[in-house]
Amino acid sequence: MAASQELVKTREELIEEKSNQQEKINKNADSLTKVRVRLIPIWMRLIIITVLLALSVTLGAIIGYSVLGSGKVSDTFSKETWTHIIDLVNKK
């Protein structure tokens, strides 16, 4: 019976034990300096985002003009096409 009572801890003992463990973890974390190494540097991320943005605008114009509209893919980026679109928007 005495052995089983030694295994049972009070709530206060458990809380104190847990706080002691947390203090040890905090002391170890303070002594270690964390260095974060990025897999993709920020300048490369900006270049990737710019390229993806340009690609999506290009594909969007091609799909909008040739698939949804009745134009040819080769006419998508001709100057006459865009002048016509701007004239339609401005209603000159």
C-alpha positions as CSV (number, residue, x, y, z in Angstrom):
1,M,0.0,0.0,0.0
2,A,2.8,2.4,0.8
3,A,4.4,1.8,-2.6
4,S,1.3,2.7,-4.5
5,Q,1.0,5.9,-2.5
6,E,4.5,7.0,-3.6
7,L,3.5,6.6,-7.3
8,V,0.5,8.9,-6.9
9,K,1.5,12.6,-7.1
10,T,-0.6,15.5,-6.0
11,R,-1.8,18.2,-8.5
12,E,0.7,20.7,-7.0
13,E,3.6,18.3,-7.5
14,L,2.7,17.7,-11.1
15,I,2.4,21.4,-11.8
16,E,5.7,22.1,-10.1
17,E,7.4,19.3,-12.1
18,K,6.0,20.6,-15.3
19,S,7.1,24.2,-14.6
20,N,10.6,22.9,-13.8
21,Q,10.7,21.1,-17.1
22,Q,9.6,24.2,-18.9
23,E,12.3,26.3,-17.2
24,K,15.0,23.8,-18.4
25,I,13.6,24.0,-21.9
26,N,13.7,27.8,-21.8
27,K,17.3,27.8,-20.6
28,N,18.4,25.5,-23.3
29,A,16.6,27.5,-26.0
30,D,18.2,30.7,-24.9
31,S,21.7,29.2,-25.1
32,L,21.1,28.0,-28.7
33,T,21.0,30.5,-31.5
34,K,18.7,29.6,-34.3
35,V,19.9,30.3,-37.8
36,R,17.2,30.1,-40.5
37,V,18.4,29.1,-43.9
38,R,15.9,29.8,-46.6
39,L,15.6,27.3,-49.4
40,I,14.7,30.0,-51.9
41,P,16.2,33.4,-51.3
42,I,13.9,36.5,-51.3
43,W,15.4,37.9,-54.5
44,M,14.7,34.6,-56.3
45,R,11.2,34.6,-55.0
46,L,10.6,38.0,-56.4
47,I,11.9,36.9,-59.8
48,I,9.8,33.8,-59.7
49,I,6.6,35.8,-58.8
50,T,7.4,38.3,-61.6
51,V,7.8,35.5,-64.2
52,L,4.7,33.7,-63.0
53,L,2.7,37.0,-63.2
54,A,3.9,37.7,-66.7
55,L,3.1,34.1,-67.8
56,S,-0.4,34.2,-66.3
57,V,-1.2,37.5,-68.0
58,T,0.1,36.1,-71.3
59,L,-1.9,32.9,-71.0
60,G,-5.0,34.8,-69.9
61,A,-4.8,37.1,-73.0
62,I,-4.3,34.1,-75.3
63,I,-7.2,32.1,-73.7
64,G,-9.5,35.1,-73.6
65,Y,-8.9,36.2,-77.2
66,S,-8.6,32.8,-79.0
67,V,-10.6,30.4,-76.9
68,L,-13.4,32.5,-75.5
69,G,-13.4,34.9,-78.4
70,S,-13.2,33.9,-82.0
71,G,-9.6,35.2,-82.8
72,K,-6.5,33.4,-83.7
73,V,-3.7,32.7,-81.3
74,S,-1.2,34.5,-83.5
75,D,-3.3,37.7,-83.6
76,T,-3.4,37.9,-79.8
77,F,-0.4,40.2,-79.5
78,S,-0.6,42.2,-82.7
79,K,-0.8,45.9,-82.4
80,E,-4.0,46.2,-84.5
81,T,-5.8,43.9,-82.2
82,W,-5.0,45.9,-79.1
83,T,-5.8,49.2,-80.8
84,H,-9.2,47.8,-81.8
85,I,-9.8,46.6,-78.2
86,I,-8.8,50.0,-76.8
87,D,-11.1,51.7,-79.4
88,L,-14.0,49.5,-78.3
89,V,-13.4,50.3,-74.6
90,N,-13.1,54.1,-75.3
91,K,-15.8,54.0,-78.0
92,K,-14.1,56.5,-80.3
